[in-house]
Every structure is written in structure tokens, then in C-alpha cells.
Amino acid sequence: MKTVYIIIFFVLIGSSFRRLQAQNDFAILEKNVNVRAKGLIQKLNATKDTLVLQSNTLINKVYAVNMSYKREIDLAVKDKSVKIPLKKLSKGKHVFVAVQSPVRIVFVVKILRDNSVLLAMEDDKLVSKNK
């Protein structure tokens, strides 16, 4: 009977740590898994605040449309790889389009938290955007 209580205890503790770790993510990437999109590598960096796109062919343009149908990112890339910082994006769902003529590869990045509230932290003093 003790072993059942111990197992239940560790399961509850483990699930709470998993929830806490998931809240630390800045963004979530929903990759395009289409066969035609396999030439474009879509990933986030280790801190999940930068989108990294790599391809064997030329990436002409990358743009993103937010939930209000506004373009927050509109880049003319003309390179085989690009790193896009996500900290300037608003919180919510963003549909990214990577243009590789004549193919357009669509994928989604969800920004989970607003980074503009906390700008800097110096000597235990918080400086916020609203002040």
C-alpha cells in the first residue's frame, strides 16, 4: 500500500513540474509537414525566442500575419538561411509564409507571453514599459 502512495506522489509532483516547464516557453512552432515543405527546415533556437529557417534552395521572402490580419514581419531575405527574432511579435498566433519561388510554405508560430512588459532588470529594480 505504501508503494501505491509513493507512486501517486511522484506522478503528481512530476506532472506539476512538467506544467511549470511548459509555461516557461516563449513560443511554440507548428511545422508544415507537407512533402513539398520538406526542403525548408523550420525550428526554434534553444531559448525559443528566435525562428531559424534553413533550406538548400533560396528563400526569397518571409512574412507573418497575426490574428488581426496585420503583417508584423515582412522580410526580403534572398538567402538560404535566416534567423528571425520573435520578441517583437505580439502575443498570439502568427501565420508565417516562406516564399521559395514558386512554392510558398506556410507554418504557425504561437507566442505564449508578452515580452514587452518587462524591458530591463537592473540592481533589483524592475523597469516596465508602462512606467
Solvent accessible surface area in square Angstrom, and as a share of the most:
residue,aa,sasa,rsa
1,M,160,0.71
2,K,160,0.68
3,T,90,0.52
4,V,74,0.43
5,Y,133,0.50
6,I,90,0.46
7,I,109,0.55
8,I,89,0.45
9,F,116,0.48
10,F,126,0.52
11,V,95,0.54
12,L,115,0.57
13,I,68,0.35
14,G,32,0.31
15,S,32,0.21
16,S,43,0.27
17,F,130,0.54
18,R,170,0.62
19,R,155,0.57
20,L,104,0.52
21,Q,129,0.57
22,A,58,0.45
23,Q,129,0.57
24,N,104,0.53
25,D,38,0.20
26,F,7,0.03
27,A,1,0.00
28,I,76,0.39
29,L,31,0.16
30,E,74,0.33
31,K,117,0.50
32,N,39,0.20
33,V,138,0.79
34,N,86,0.44
35,V,112,0.64
36,R,195,0.71
37,A,4,0.03
38,K,165,0.70
39,G,40,0.39
40,L,6,0.03
41,I,92,0.47
42,Q,7,0.03
43,K,86,0.37
44,L,30,0.15
45,N,54,0.28
46,A,106,0.82
47,T,94,0.55
48,K,74,0.31
49,D,24,0.13
50,T,26,0.15
51,L,0,0.00
52,V,11,0.07
53,L,0,0.00
54,Q,65,0.29
55,S,14,0.09
56,N,129,0.66
57,T,83,0.48
58,L,89,0.44
59,I,0,0.00
60,N,38,0.19
61,K,71,0.30
62,V,0,0.00
63,Y,34,0.13
64,A,0,0.00
65,V,39,0.22
66,N,22,0.11
67,M,127,0.57
68,S,72,0.46
69,Y,191,0.73
70,K,132,0.56
71,R,124,0.45
72,E,62,0.28
73,I,19,0.10
74,D,79,0.41
75,L,71,0.35
76,A,85,0.66
77,V,28,0.16
78,K,147,0.62
79,D,72,0.37
80,K,108,0.46
81,S,53,0.34
82,V,24,0.14
83,K,146,0.62
84,I,3,0.02
85,P,77,0.48
86,L,0,0.00
87,K,100,0.42
88,K,181,0.77
89,L,9,0.04
90,S,50,0.32
91,K,121,0.51
92,G,17,0.17
93,K,85,0.36
94,H,1,0.00
95,V,52,0.30
96,F,0,0.00
97,V,13,0.08
98,A,0,0.00
99,V,12,0.07
100,Q,18,0.08
101,S,83,0.54
102,P,128,0.80
103,V,55,0.31
104,R,147,0.54
105,I,5,0.02
106,V,69,0.40
107,F,5,0.02
108,V,23,0.13
109,V,0,0.00
110,K,70,0.30
111,I,4,0.02
112,L,65,0.32
113,R,121,0.44
114,D,67,0.35
115,N,56,0.29
116,S,40,0.26
117,V,83,0.48
118,L,92,0.46
119,L,114,0.57
120,A,39,0.30
121,M,130,0.58
122,E,112,0.50
123,D,143,0.74
124,D,140,0.72
125,K,139,0.59
126,L,103,0.51
127,V,66,0.38
128,S,25,0.16
129,K,129,0.55
130,N,138,0.71
131,K,198,0.84
